[in-house]
């Protein structure tokens, strides 16, 4: 468990993510496998709070904007109280506290996700992530997931200075959260290690896709489905030859997208997709699919000066 990336134990289990900021500064993403094959009820509760599927009065309720309110170095980091923010709140997708599902998984090392509670059968929205082996918690708290990517982010949280009641002196916030779409998860599982810089990956994603599609954070189910539908063919096919790509796709790392992109669409989409993506050629296909959505019955081609022009089909 000391490695920066850990292979998921079951490829059929959901993988969710937290984008974390400390003191207003982004520090990275944690990706977490949920043990739905072992504790399905507990895993589903957490998953819905990550995606915003659970709603009260039509408003998504969950971990987006929630804080880690308790940090104990060499022990654990605790969060999930989006009710009161101080460790006293409780909420679940089952409309109340729910029972301990089972204690099959143990607190055997760092990076394990477990339910916080105030006694037997009081599980809700609060959770903690272990920073070390905590076997004295076995049989008292339900382990239902593990960090498979982003242990360094966990360590950054663990090392935030704290005050009374182990409250962090800087706000530690889940700026964004969600579930990894299954096709992107497939790429992550099939091609471990093929991307070395996660921050670079997200930069490319935002510049290639995020600026071209207008989708709302507040509708995670909608944009997760959209990602899967629009980009499935791109993900499942080999990369195009780089020389066949549009000029803007070939030069993504050198300059921003062309001004043809509507300004209103810029910054309107934060990717739910993490993990490892295909080679740069597939970025071009991804860009092409996104443009096709925007252009409708039009297509793009390049004139002799290398400029992109739209043409009716």
SULHU-V14565 format. One line per field, one symbol per residue. burial: 1 if it has 24 or more other ideal C-beta (glycine too) atoms within 12 Angstrom, else 0. A space follows every 10 residues. Layout:
burial=???
This chain:
burial=0001110100 0011111111 1100001111 1111110110 1111111111 1111000001 1111111111 1100011111 1100101011 1110001101 1000111001 1111111000 0111111111 1101001001 1111111111 1111111101 0000011100 1111111111 1111111110 0000100100 1101111111 1111101101 1011011101 1001100001 0000111110 0100001100 1000000011 1111111111 1111111111 1101000001 0000000100 000
